[in-house]
Amino acid sequence: MDSGNTVTPAGFGPGADIEKLYDDFLNSIAAAHPKVNKNLLVKIMALERKFPDSLPHVHLEIAFKEGIDIEHPKYDISEKHHVQVAIHRWEKTKLIVTGLMNVSTVTEIASHQSVISIIGSASAAYY
C-alpha cells in the first residue's frame, strides 16, 4: 500500500497534465505581458479574486531605458494611479512604486514604450 510519501518526478504521474496546464498558463501570461514578471501578475490576480472588495498592495521596481528623463514617468504614474513613486536610490533609471493596484494598472504601466521590465511583490496587507 502506498503511504503517499513517494516522490514522482515532475512531468510524470497523475498530476503531469495539471503541471503542463500551469506551465502553458504561465507561458501565455509571459507572452501577453513580456515586460512584467509573470508570477507577479498571477499573484496580483489571485489576490484580486480572493479579496474582490479591495485592491492588492503592490510594490514594483520598474526599469526604464537609458537616457529617459525619469521625472516624467515618475510624475505620470503618481498622478494617474495615485500611488507612491520614488527614484531608485542607486539606479537612477528605475522607479519604486508602492500602492493599491490591480493587474490592469500594472500592465498599463508596462505598456509605456520606455519601460524595460517590472518586478515586484503583492500582498493583501495594507500598511
Long-range contacts (C-beta under 8 A, 24 or more apart in sequence): 33-107, 33-110, 35-110, 35-115, 35-116, 35-117, 35-118, 36-106, 36-107, 36-110, 36-117, 36-118, 37-117, 37-118, 37-119, 37-120, 40-106, 40-118, 40-119, 40-120, 40-121, 40-122, 41-103, 41-106, 41-107, 43-121, 43-122, 44-101, 44-102, 44-103, 44-106, 44-122, 45-103, 47-122, 47-123, 47-124, 48-102, 48-103, 50-124, 51-124, 54-100, 54-124, 55-100, 55-101, 55-102, 56-100, 56-101, 56-102, 56-122, 56-123, 56-124, 57-98, 57-99, 57-100, 57-122, 57-123, 57-124, 57-125, 57-126, 57-127, 58-97, 58-98, 58-99, 58-100, 58-101, 58-106, 58-120, 58-121, 58-122, 59-96, 59-97, 59-98, 59-120, 59-121, 59-122, 60-95, 60-96, 60-97, 60-98, 60-101, 60-106, 60-109, 60-118, 60-119, 60-120, 61-88, 61-94, 61-95, 61-96, 61-97, 61-118, 61-119, 61-120, 62-94, 62-95, 62-96, 62-97, 62-109, 62-115, 62-117, 62-118, 63-91, 63-93, 63-94, 63-115, 63-116, 63-117, 63-118, 64-93, 64-94, 64-95, 64-114, 64-115, 64-116, 65-93, 65-114, 65-116, 66-93, 68-93, 68-114, 70-95, 73-112, 73-114, 73-115, 77-109, 81-105, 81-109, 100-126
